Amino acid sequence: MAFNNLVFPFLLLPVSLLLCLAAPGPVKHWVMLLVSLVFFAWGSPVCVLLLACFLVFNYFTAGRIAQQLDADNARGAKITLITGVAVDLLLLGFYKYFGFLLGIFGAADKAPSLPVPIGISFFTFSTLSYLFDVYRGTVPNEDSFLNFSLYVSFFPKLVSGPIVPWHEFKAQLASHPVNKERLGSGARKFILGLAKKLLIADALGKSFYGLTALPQGQLSMLSAWLGALLYSLMLYFDFSGYSDMAIGLAELFGFRFQKNFDYPYLSTSITEFWRRWHISLGAWFRDYVYIPLGGSRAGTGKTIRNLLIVWLLTGIWHGANWTFIVWGLYYGLLLLLEKFVFKSLLEHLPAALKRILTLLLVGIGWVFFFSPSLGAALSWIGCMFGIHSAGLANGATLYYLGSSLLLLIVAVLGATPLPARLGGNLLRSPSAGAKIASVAWYAVLLILCIAAMVSATYSSFLYFQF
């Protein structure tokens, strides 16, 4: 199920909240687990058994690692860890990459048609981090199968994150009170996230998909740049909107998750951009890949190796297509150039110029994301620089620019802290008028979102495919 499915906000969510508020003590956790399984089953009903087996396997694997460590059997614990990680990655690889691998060997038509469990990339990374942490002794093994299962399958973060470390989730299990403040804060975040998705991302998508549907040879240079801009903003509002909804929903049930986006399009470097975009995924690769490989502490050569490995894996994680692999290596190369070649030059550039340069490079990178093939991506990028483009601009450019100009202005402003500051000032104001205006604003947003859900064709979140 998706958060923008009418059944969710008007049936599953209110029923779940009422049941959790009415349930005594630890029964609340059983209710939340049941709701999470229903949420998962709605999108992948045949995969519930797979998720159950996945939970059982990882729970007992972590328990076995802890037992072996307690018995000073470090070698046995390492073997168990490697086995658990291998099984998790093989499962992920089978569902996401089996067809891609067969295609490399010219046998894509022999790939079985299997439903991909929603959120498999995200809940696999949750269990992997848990296994690593138990093995390293940074967290104790969890005895409660209920707590472990709820951590992995908790529905706000199940499908597209954020990837929450076990220690952060565990610290809140004992006490996650649902009160007026959390209900209000969670509801506001959910409504804002829903508005980002339905009112901005989906609206931007109409112009973007119109541009991508143009026949070959009709894409002008400015149309190609406009398409990259539309997608950059669409992806941001789609995914950050999902993250806001997930964080808001968690807060409705008493849990507080860290933010997953921090205005990434204000970044002055590629390094800063990836500290602000999909923060939880970047932290996962830093803590469980980059630092264990040695990080930047083992000399220049190994730092280069480590960065390239991390970004190759990041690209592979996002999808089974050469475009994602090239996208990952593209960012690995940019970060290396930024760190070792142009560092002194970039330090002396004005901040505004660095922001523009970062936005241009990020926009080019997103072309690999939305293109169906590597050839299509290179062709689009070629058009951006006047290679085989239909001139500087044409009628399609003017049409799509004119039809989306107002929305682009709103989106650009929405990608800055300005709206949040204005909203925060309203909420903090002691004035009754300001508080009424704030309530009215969220009510209008909710009404517009409901209207969009009722009238528009359902549009899934872009990161569902990853």
Residue pairs with C-beta under 8 A, 6 or more apart in sequence:
1 7
1 8
1 12
1 39
1 42
1 43
2 8
2 43
2 159
2 458
2 460
2 461
2 464
3 9
3 190
3 193
3 194
3 197
3 242
3 245
3 246
3 249
3 461
4 194
4 197
4 198
4 453
4 458
4 459
4 461
5 453
5 458
6 453
6 454
7 42
9 194
12 35
12 38
12 39
13 249
13 252
16 31
16 32
16 35
17 178
17 252
17 253
19 31
19 35
20 28
20 31
20 32
20 178
20 253
21 178
23 30
23 31
26 146
29 146
29 147
29 150
29 173
30 146
32 150
32 154
32 155
32 253
33 146
33 149
33 150
33 153
35 155
36 150
36 153
36 154
36 155
36 158
37 48
37 51
37 153
39 155
39 158
40 47
40 48
40 51
40 117
40 118
40 119
40 153
40 155
40 158
41 47
41 48
43 118
43 159
44 115
44 116
44 117
44 118
46 115
47 115
47 117
47 118
50 117
51 117
51 123
51 153
54 88
54 91
54 123
54 127
54 152
55 145
55 148
55 149
55 152
55 153
56 145
57 84
57 87
58 84
58 88
58 127
58 130
58 131
58 148
58 152
59 142
59 145
59 148
59 149
61 80
61 81
61 83
61 84
61 87
61 131
62 84
62 130
62 131
62 134
62 141
62 142
62 148
63 141
64 80
65 77
65 80
65 81
65 84
65 131
65 134
65 135
65 141
66 134
66 140
66 141
68 74
68 76
68 77
68 80
69 77
69 135
69 137
77 135
78 135
81 131
81 132
81 135
84 131
85 128
85 131
85 132
88 124
88 127
88 128
88 131
89 124
89 128
91 120
91 124
92 120
92 121
92 124
95 114
95 116
95 117
95 120
96 116
96 120
96 121
96 319
96 320
97 316
97 320
98 111
98 112
99 108
99 111
99 320
100 320
100 321
102 108
102 110
102 111
103 111
118 158
118 159
118 464
119 158
119 159
119 160
121 317
121 466
122 157
122 158
122 159
122 160
122 161
122 163
123 152
123 153
123 158
125 163
125 281
125 284
126 151
126 152
126 163
126 164
126 166
127 152
128 288
129 163
129 165
129 166
129 284
129 287
129 288
130 139
130 148
130 151
130 152
130 166
132 288
133 139
133 165
133 166
133 167
134 140
134 141
138 167
139 166
139 167
139 170
142 148
142 151
142 166
142 170
147 170
147 173
150 173
151 164
151 166
151 169
151 170
154 169
154 250
154 255
155 249
156 245
156 246
156 247
156 249
156 250
156 253
156 255
156 257
157 163
157 164
157 246
157 250
157 257
159 242
159 461
159 464
160 239
160 242
160 243
160 246
160 461
160 463
160 464
160 466
161 243
161 246
161 260
161 278
161 280
161 281
162 243
162 246
162 247
162 257
162 258
162 260
162 279
162 280
163 280
163 281
163 283
163 284
164 257
164 258
164 280
168 257
168 258
169 255
172 254
172 255
172 256
176 253
176 254
176 255
177 254
178 252
178 253
178 254
182 251
182 252
182 254
183 252
185 248
185 251
186 248
186 249
186 250
186 251
186 252
187 248
187 252
187 442
188 248
188 442
189 244
189 245
189 247
189 248
189 251
190 244
190 245
190 248
190 249
190 252
191 248
191 442
191 445
191 446
191 449
192 241
192 244
192 248
192 445
193 240
193 241
193 242
193 243
193 244
193 245
193 246
193 247
193 248
194 241
194 245
194 445
194 446
194 449
195 241
195 445
195 448
195 449
196 237
196 238
196 240
196 241
196 244
196 414
197 237
197 238
197 241
197 242
197 245
197 461
198 448
198 449
198 452
198 453
198 456
199 445
199 448
199 449
199 452
200 233
200 234
200 237
200 241
200 407
200 410
200 411
200 414
201 233
201 234
201 235
201 237
201 238
201 241
201 462
202 238
202 452
202 456
202 459
203 404
203 407
204 230
204 233
204 234
204 237
204 404
204 407
204 408
204 411
205 230
205 234
205 459
206 404
207 226
207 230
207 400
207 403
207 404
207 407
208 227
208 230
208 231
208 234
208 370
210 400
211 219
211 223
211 226
211 227
211 230
211 396
211 400
212 227
212 370
214 223
214 396
216 379
217 388
217 390
218 390
218 394
218 396
219 227
219 380
219 383
219 389
219 390
219 396
220 383
220 389
220 390
220 391
220 392
220 393
220 394
220 396
220 397
221 383
221 384
221 385
221 386
221 389
221 391
221 392
221 393
222 392
222 393
222 397
222 401
223 383
223 389
223 390
223 393
223 394
223 396
223 397
223 400
224 380
224 381
224 383
224 384
224 389
225 363
225 384
226 397
226 400
226 401
227 380
228 363
228 364
228 366
228 367
228 380
228 384
229 363
229 408
230 404
230 408
231 366
231 367
231 369
231 370
232 265
232 359
232 362
232 363
232 366
233 408
233 411
233 412
233 415
234 462
235 366
235 369
235 462
236 261
236 264
236 265
236 415
237 411
237 414
237 415
238 461
238 462
238 463
239 261
239 278
239 461
239 462
239 463
240 260
240 261
242 461
242 463
243 259
243 260
243 261
246 257
246 260
247 257
247 259
247 260
250 256
250 257
251 257
258 279
258 280
259 279
260 278
260 279
260 280
261 276
261 277
261 278
261 279
262 275
262 276
262 279
263 276
263 415
263 416
263 417
264 273
264 276
264 277
265 359
265 362
265 415
265 416
266 276
266 355
266 415
266 416
267 273
267 275
267 276
267 355
267 358
268 351
268 354
268 355
268 358
269 338
269 346
269 354
269 358
270 331
270 334
270 335
270 338
270 358
270 361
270 362
271 335
271 338
271 339
272 358
273 358
273 362
274 282
274 331
274 335
275 282
281 314
281 317
285 310
285 313
285 314
286 310
289 309
289 310
289 313
290 306
290 307
290 310
293 302
293 305
293 306
293 309
293 310
294 302
294 303
294 306
295 303
295 306
296 303
296 306
298 306
300 340
303 339
304 336
304 340
307 332
307 335
307 336
307 339
308 329
308 332
308 336
310 332
311 328
311 329
311 331
311 332
311 335
312 325
312 328
312 329
312 332
313 328
314 328
314 331
315 324
315 325
315 326
315 327
315 328
315 329
315 331
316 324
316 325
316 328
317 466
318 324
318 327
318 328
318 369
318 466
319 465
319 466
321 372
321 373
322 373
322 374
323 368
323 369
323 371
323 372
323 373
323 374
323 377
324 368
324 369
326 368
326 374
326 377
327 365
327 368
327 369
330 365
330 368
331 365
334 361
334 365
338 346
346 354
349 357
364 381
364 384
367 377
367 380
367 381
367 384
368 374
368 377
371 377
371 380
379 388
382 388
382 389
383 389
386 392
413 419
423 438
423 441
425 434
426 434
426 435
426 437
426 438
426 441
427 435
427 438
429 435
